[in-house]
Amino acid sequence: MQDQNNFCNENKMKPEQLYQDMTDLADKLGVTVSEQNFRNTGIKVKSGSCKVKGRKLFIIDKHRSIHKKNEILASFLSKMPHEDVYVIPAVRELIKKY
């Protein structure tokens, strides 16, 4: 998490803005990011991608810190083909770390 704090400071971007920009990138790639409450499921659940009725979703625990959400989402996006889509430099740099 310290790396991400440094990353946000170096790029003068708030973690919340970085998260929003990554969510926008996911949307451009055809993936809807959805924050859900995992605490009430009764089973051990973690963030991840799935397909529901043909829609690609990335579901993330809404109770995670913004820094952890950024790590999880950046890791997911790093595995997606995004070479043909404009990615703002701060997001591109974070994704490269994963």
Secondary structure as UniProt FT lines:
FT   HELIX           2..10
FT   TURN            11..12
FT   HELIX           15..28
FT   TURN            29..30
FT   STRAND          31..36
FT   TURN            39..40
FT   STRAND          48..52
FT   TURN            53..54
FT   STRAND          55..61
FT   TURN            62..63
FT   HELIX           66..78
FT   TURN            83..84
FT   HELIX           89..96
//
